[in-house]
Amino acid sequence: MDPEKIMDGISIEIFTALKAMEKAKTLEEKLMCSETVKNLCDSLGVFLNLISDIAPYDDDGEPIPF
């Protein structure tokens, strides 16, 4: 399992769930979509935390590219 593919897939699912929340009409639908987005963001956060723990940060004085 490639972590980049997993993270890309989770990101796509987050955007899909956000679009579904935008189209939701009832409060229950919006709640369900928001819980899905929260769970997906938490899952993506696990990968991002893992990367930040593993990847060494080399502070060479260059600005962050974003």
PARO-613903 format. One record per residue: residue number from 1; residue in three letters; y, z, x of N, C-alpha, C in turn. Coordinates in nm, 3 decimals. Layout:
BEGIN
resi/resn/n.Y/n.Z/n.X/ca.Y/ca.Z/ca.X/c.Y/c.Z/c.X
NUM/ALA/Y/Z/X/Y/Z/X/Y/Z/X
...
This chain:
BEGIN
resi/resn/n.Y/n.Z/n.X/ca.Y/ca.Z/ca.X/c.Y/c.Z/c.X
1/MET/-0.117/0.000/0.084/0.000/0.000/0.000/0.124/0.000/0.088
2/ASP/0.206/-0.098/0.066/0.330/-0.114/0.143/0.441/-0.034/0.075
3/PRO/0.498/0.064/0.146/0.604/0.146/0.085/0.724/0.065/0.038
4/GLU/0.759/-0.042/0.110/0.874/-0.122/0.068/0.847/-0.190/-0.066
5/LYS/0.726/-0.239/-0.085/0.690/-0.303/-0.213/0.692/-0.201/-0.326
6/ILE/0.645/-0.080/-0.296/0.647/0.026/-0.398/0.790/0.060/-0.436
7/MET/0.877/0.076/-0.335/1.017/0.109/-0.363/1.087/-0.003/-0.437
8/ASP/1.058/-0.127/-0.402/1.116/-0.241/-0.474/1.069/-0.241/-0.619
9/GLY/0.941/-0.214/-0.640/0.887/-0.210/-0.776/0.950/-0.100/-0.859
10/ILE/0.967/0.018/-0.798/1.029/0.129/-0.871/1.175/0.094/-0.904
11/SER/1.246/0.031/-0.811/1.385/-0.008/-0.837/1.395/-0.106/-0.952
12/ILE/1.304/-0.201/-0.956/1.302/-0.299/-1.067/1.276/-0.228/-1.199
13/GLU/1.183/-0.133/-1.198/1.153/-0.059/-1.320/1.271/0.027/-1.365
14/ILE/1.347/0.080/-1.270/1.467/0.158/-1.305/1.568/0.069/-1.376
15/PHE/1.593/-0.050/-1.321/1.688/-0.142/-1.384/1.639/-0.186/-1.522
16/THR/1.509/-0.208/-1.536/1.451/-0.246/-1.665/1.469/-0.134/-1.767
17/ALA/1.444/-0.010/-1.725/1.459/0.103/-1.816/1.606/0.123/-1.854
18/LEU/1.697/0.098/-1.760/1.840/0.109/-1.792/1.881/0.004/-1.894
19/LYS/1.829/-0.116/-1.880/1.860/-0.222/-1.978/1.803/-0.185/-2.115
20/ALA/1.683/-0.126/-2.116/1.623/-0.084/-2.243/1.705/0.028/-2.306
21/MET/1.758/0.119/-2.224/1.840/0.227/-2.277/1.970/0.171/-2.335
22/GLU/2.022/0.066/-2.274/2.144/0.003/-2.324/2.120/-0.057/-2.463
23/LYS/2.000/-0.107/-2.488/1.968/-0.171/-2.615/1.914/-0.073/-2.719
24/ALA/1.882/0.051/-2.678/1.825/0.149/-2.770/1.925/0.183/-2.879
25/LYS/1.873/0.199/-2.999/1.960/0.226/-3.113/1.953/0.372/-3.158
26/THR/1.836/0.432/-3.151/1.822/0.569/-3.198/1.831/0.667/-3.082
27/LEU/1.860/0.790/-3.115/1.869/0.895/-3.015/1.735/0.917/-2.947
28/GLU/1.627/0.907/-3.022/1.494/0.926/-2.964/1.461/0.817/-2.863
29/GLU/1.500/0.694/-2.892/1.477/0.584/-2.798/1.559/0.605/-2.670
30/LYS/1.682/0.648/-2.687/1.768/0.672/-2.570/1.714/0.787/-2.485
31/LEU/1.665/0.891/-2.551/1.607/1.004/-2.479/1.484/0.962/-2.401
32/MET/1.399/0.882/-2.463/1.278/0.835/-2.397/1.313/0.750/-2.275
33/CYS/1.410/0.663/-2.289/1.453/0.578/-2.177/1.516/0.662/-2.066
34/SER/1.597/0.760/-2.103/1.661/0.843/-2.000/1.559/0.926/-1.924
35/GLU/1.456/0.974/-1.991/1.349/1.048/-1.923/1.272/0.956/-1.828
36/THR/1.251/0.832/-1.871/1.183/0.735/-1.785/1.265/0.707/-1.661
37/VAL/1.396/0.687/-1.679/1.484/0.661/-1.565/1.484/0.780/-1.470
38/LYS/1.490/0.900/-1.524/1.490/1.020/-1.440/1.361/1.029/-1.360
39/ASN/1.248/1.007/-1.423/1.120/1.015/-1.352/1.109/0.908/-1.244
40/LEU/1.155/0.787/-1.275/1.151/0.680/-1.175/1.244/0.711/-1.058
41/CYS/1.362/0.764/-1.086/1.455/0.800/-0.979/1.398/0.912/-0.892
42/ASP/1.332/1.008/-0.955/1.266/1.114/-0.879/1.157/1.056/-0.788
43/SER/1.082/0.960/-0.839/0.977/0.896/-0.760/1.037/0.819/-0.642
44/LEU/1.145/0.748/-0.667/1.211/0.675/-0.559/1.268/0.773/-0.457
45/GLY/1.317/0.886/-0.502/1.370/0.987/-0.413/1.266/1.042/-0.317
46/VAL/1.140/1.049/-0.362/1.033/1.094/-0.274/1.021/1.001/-0.155
47/PHE/1.023/0.871/-0.179/1.012/0.775/-0.071/1.135/0.780/0.021
48/LEU/1.253/0.793/-0.037/1.374/0.797/0.044/1.379/0.923/0.131
49/ASN/1.334/1.036/0.076/1.328/1.158/0.157/1.226/1.145/0.268
50/LEU/1.114/1.081/0.240/1.012/1.062/0.341/1.065/0.975/0.454
51/ILE/1.136/0.869/0.419/1.194/0.781/0.520/1.297/0.855/0.604
52/SER/1.380/0.934/0.538/1.483/1.007/0.614/1.421/1.111/0.707
53/ASP/1.306/1.166/0.669/1.238/1.263/0.756/1.170/1.195/0.874
54/ILE/1.120/1.074/0.852/1.044/1.004/0.956/1.135/0.928/1.050
55/ALA/1.230/0.855/0.994/1.316/0.768/1.076/1.415/0.851/1.156
56/PRO/1.414/0.831/1.285/1.511/0.905/1.367/1.651/0.846/1.347
57/TYR/1.749/0.932/1.344/1.887/0.888/1.328/1.950/0.880/1.466
58/ASP/1.990/0.761/1.502/2.052/0.740/1.633/2.202/0.726/1.613
59/ASP/2.275/0.829/1.645/2.419/0.828/1.627/2.485/0.765/1.750
60/ASP/2.504/0.632/1.741/2.565/0.563/1.855/2.711/0.529/1.828
61/GLY/2.768/0.588/1.727/2.909/0.571/1.701/2.942/0.453/1.612
62/GLU/2.842/0.372/1.575/2.870/0.259/1.486/2.883/0.308/1.343
63/PRO/2.970/0.246/1.265/2.986/0.288/1.127/2.862/0.255/1.044
64/ILE/2.843/0.331/0.939/2.732/0.306/0.848/2.760/0.174/0.774
65/PRO/2.660/0.086/0.761/2.684/-0.049/0.710/2.707/-0.058/0.560
66/PHE/2.723/0.051/0.489/2.748/0.039/0.346/2.866/0.118/0.303
